[in-house]
Amino acid sequence: KLFDFIHIDIVHIHHMLNHYLDIFDITYERRIPTFATMHDLYMVCPALLMHPMGKYCKNLEGINCKDCLNEKFGIEGDLISKWQKEFYSKLKRVDKVITPSENTKSIALETYPDLNIEVIEHGVDKNFYKDLNDLPHDESTAHNIAFVGGIDEYKGVEKLKGLIDLVNKSKYNIKLHECGRTSLMELNSNNKRYIYHDAYKRPDLKGLLAKNNIELILLLSNVPETYSFTLTEAVMCEIPVIVLDIGALAERVGKSNCGWIMDLKSNANDVYNKIIEIINNPDEYNSKKENVKQYKKNIRDINDMIEFYHQIYERYNSDYSVKYDKEFARQLLSYGNEINRLEESHEEFDNMIRNTVGDMNRYVAIVNSRRYKLVAN
């Protein structure tokens, strides 16, 4: 009734956490153009395919989804088959599913093989980074290397812990930084050549990186990121990166050659050796830095992204351009970008899911478009 009363013209679904799936049926029955963006892998798995062991579940043998969901959220029974059956039936009803990377598209198609999926990378406000050369820098002769963002078992906290020990013992003049918080309290304070900066507000990151002369950023996620705004921040600040060979991080770095891709099984010693190799090869580093600058030019500006979506909406609803201006699209899509940023904080996202679950019946109700109770076999 609400849809009929306010005359909804287009629906763009950015996430289904805390929502029922009725929205897919309502828009389908009323023939309202509908789009769904997979900012993460929630529509494939409520645990985002992240096993409690801190690894991507598809890379683990003998993994049982029932045990995983029980350990992470206290869920009993066979939820995952019902989850995927419900989402598959709903996603087939939308006009277009959107993912921010080819890797995310391929993961989605492994579970939902015939969805209409288009890859649209996220945009960024390029004007925000025009003052990079004017930002204050501390005088330093050290090689300043940083982890950026919240670091937990999925983001490489054990590698950070190992690197702190290696850097503190190194003959090379290296300083290791963490811009964000970690899941290990012992790492949330300074330690010799390890500098802990605590949580930051996103607008402050470019200044933080510049002030500390960060020349290399480590993004060592061992689960597939769907896009990684943190990588975008690094590129916009013209800093090369080291990533592991998984997800959108490897995809984007591989396409742009804006850094180094290491084997997924790499440990702290491997990463440290790669850092030393980079330090000893300044020509290669400078080449990567030039690639970063080129990739920076190629990243979509947020206004270009808005215009692109504007055209898609208008293609499916000819009245769209008459009723809505670009500022409306900007507000809509900036909300979607914030959803993607939240997904990059796995611990916070897990807590949101856990708080939503309650018990089995309540959790199953979230995926059930008609709100009837599903009983686990």
PyMOL commands that set and color helices and strands:
alter all, ss='L'
color gray80, all
select helices_A, chain A and resi 2-6+22-29+57-59+65-73+79-91+102-111+126-129+132-134+157-169+185-187+202-211+229-236+247-256+268-279+282-298+302-316+320-323+326-343+346-357+360-367
alter helices_A, ss='H'
color red, helices_A
select strands_A, chain A and resi 11-13+34-37+50-51+55-56+96-99+117-119+143-148+174-179+194-198+214-219+241-244+259-262
alter strands_A, ss='S'
color yellow, strands_A
deselect
rebuild
show_as cartoon
